Amino acid sequence: ASTLGAAAAQSGRYFGAAVAAGKLGDTQYTTILNREFGSITAENEMKWDSTEPSRNNFTFGNGDRIANHARAQGKLLRGHTLVWHGQLPGWVSSIRDANTLRGVMNNHITQVAGHYRGQIHSWDVVNEAFADGNSGQLRSSVFRDVLGTGFIEEAFRTARAADPGAKLCYNDYNIEDWNAAKTQGVYRMVRDFKARGVPIDCVGLQSHFGNGGAPSNFQTTLSSLAALGVDVQLTELDISQAAPNAYANTVRACLNVPRCKGITTWGVRDSDSWRGNDNPLLFDRSGNKKQAYDAVLTVL
Ligand code: XIL
């Protein structure tokens, strides 16, 4: 196949990109997006500060622009993200009463996942809840601190009811190295959820990598999580300076794991990347395919 999306589809996978609503009027951007990618993630437009900037005031304009583009172009749509400590409005992070926050969290999930019900193939229900470092525990956030660690399973149960057709993912970064305490913490949570029937279907590994790309045991991480009975997805892939071999090895690790169902790069061109001058994507600032693009297409 001659595009990323079509090549990935040969093995039943998707190849997607994060998209910004404000760039949908840029024809160079949309030409690449429409031609190459089979799945779209809203880079910011479905986050809490965009969708519920004040309590019970839901705003879906920019999220809908992206969803409409996906529908018009026949693309899959990923949902990102329902519960996250980042890009969270101050009116939420200042809540101190557990019953209030529980109601607010569940209402947010119900309204946002309900609005997009039937359109999203996979939702990042909870994003980045684990701490960095050696604890293997949840990080401090208003959700953990006020509701306790059970907020994650509550969020998944609420999301299942709001959109029963969507795969429900836990998404995080720095969980690609099998030996990292953070990876082991997520592994134990997923194992516990599966054992107790908490509705979780997938783990999203953000895959924001440095120059060297994925850790050498990345495939072990993917297959170990998959062995718990969940799919895995590379949800925000970018690799500093985009070495072709680093990209090829990362994509190969996914292809070697049957339950690795898709890959999303976090942007289209280097000029679209959140990582400034790292040039971590598959298209350059002029919209040309980079060497890493050819390496990925060859592996897919
Ligand atoms: C980033 C966006 O790319 C930026 O535009 C925004 O300013 C900050 O968030 N992990 C995530 C993504 O889950 O939502 C983040 O996206 C990158 C890190």
Residues whose N, C-alpha, C, O or C-beta is under 5 A from the ligand:
A	BS01	XIL	E43 W274
